[in-house]
Amino acid sequence: MRQLSTHLHATNSRVPSSAHSYKKRPDVQCSPHRLPHPLSDLKTDPKDEFLALLRATVKCLTRPEKYFEKVLRLAVNKRGTDEGALTRVVTTRAEFNLKIIKDESQQRNSVPLDRAIVKDIHGDCEKMFQALIGYKED
């Protein structure tokens, strides 16, 4: 476990946070070849918080649009919207790759992300989310 943690820290410290995801992928994708165990072994204990965080980190670095689509889908599709997760993803990704996340959501759910969010959000946050996601009424 210590070796994996050290390797992950070393790998992540080499990947600058401002780099585009296409620049990050080669470094992250070659990581399984340097690890003593494949990353798929991390699914063995779903209740382990460290492994859950590590899985989320790897997913976020390798396919950020797919990871953020899943976060948004889980935030909207559960009973009562998880406004914290929704706010974090929409506000942090609005400038960078929200369009790609919206396309990923459309492919996965067959419902445009802006409609899924707007039908689920009401009150003070509704207009803010509409502006951030580029919602246009038909």
N, C-alpha and C positions, 0 to 999 in steps of 0.2 A: 504494500500500500504506500509506503514511504517513497519507494522508487517511482511509482506512478505519479504521486503528488509532485515530486521534484521535477519529473519530466514534463508534466503539464504546466507547471509554473515556468519552466525554462522555455517551453514552446510558446506560451502565451506572452511572455515578455519579449519575444522576438517579433511578434505580430503587432505592428503599431495600430492603435485603435482608429486612427484616421484613414487607414488604407481601405480601399474598396474591397468588397467581399471576394471578387475574382482574384485579387492579389493574396488574400488570406488562404483560399482553398488549397493551393498546392502544398503549403506547409502543414496544414491540418490533415489533409488527405494522406500524406506520407507518414504521419505519426503512427498509425497502426503497425507499420513495418519496423519501427524502432522500439515499440513497447514489448515487454515480455509476454503480455497476454493481449488478445484482440479486444477492441473496445466493445464488441458484442457481449463479452463476458460481464460487462457492467450491468446487464439486465438481470443478473441472478438474484439480487435482493432489492425489490422495488420499494421497500420501506426504509432503506438506508438513505438518510438525508444527504450525505456526502456524495454518494453515487448518483442520486437524483440531480443534484447540482452539477455534477460532472457531466452527466448525460445532456442536461439542458445547455451547458456551455458548449459542448461539442456540436450539438444540433444547431445552436445559434451561430457558431462560426462556420459550419459547413454549408448550411442552407438557411440563412436568416429569414428570407421571405416565407418559407414553409413553417419555420418555428413561430414567427410572429402571427401568421395566419391561424395557427393552432391556438395560440394564446387568445386571440380575438374571438375565435369560434367558441372556445370554452367559456369566455367571459360573457358572451351574448346568449349562448344556448342553454345556460343553466337557469334554474328558477331564480329570478331576481338577478339583474345584471351585476357583474363584478366591475363596478365603475372604476375601481383603482387600477385593475389590469388594463381595462379599456383606455383609460386616460394615459397611462404610462406608454402603451404601444402607439396610440394615435399621435400623441404629442411629440414623442421622440422620433418617430419614423415619418412624420408628415413631410418633412423637408427632403428626406433621402430616398426612401423606397416604398412609400405607401402605395403607389400605383402598382408596383409589382406584387405587393401583398394583396391588393384588391383583386388583381388578376388571378392569383393563386386561390383566393377565397372563392371567386366565381367558378373556377374549374372544379374545386372540391365540393362546394355546396350547392351549385346551380342557382344561387341567389346572390345578387350583387351585395357586397359588403356594406355599402352605404345604406341600402334599404334594410338590411338586417339590423344595423345599428340604430337607424332612425325609428324603426318600429318598436324598438326595445327601450329607447331612452326618451324620457319626457322631463319637462321642467327646465331648470336653470341650465343644465348642460346641453340640452338639445341643439340650440343654435351654435354653440361653440363646436360641437362635433360635426354639425352640418358644414360649417365653414372649413374645418380642418380636413375632412374627407372629400370635399368637393361635391357635396350632395346637390343635385338639381332635380326639382320636382318635375314630373312629366305633365 
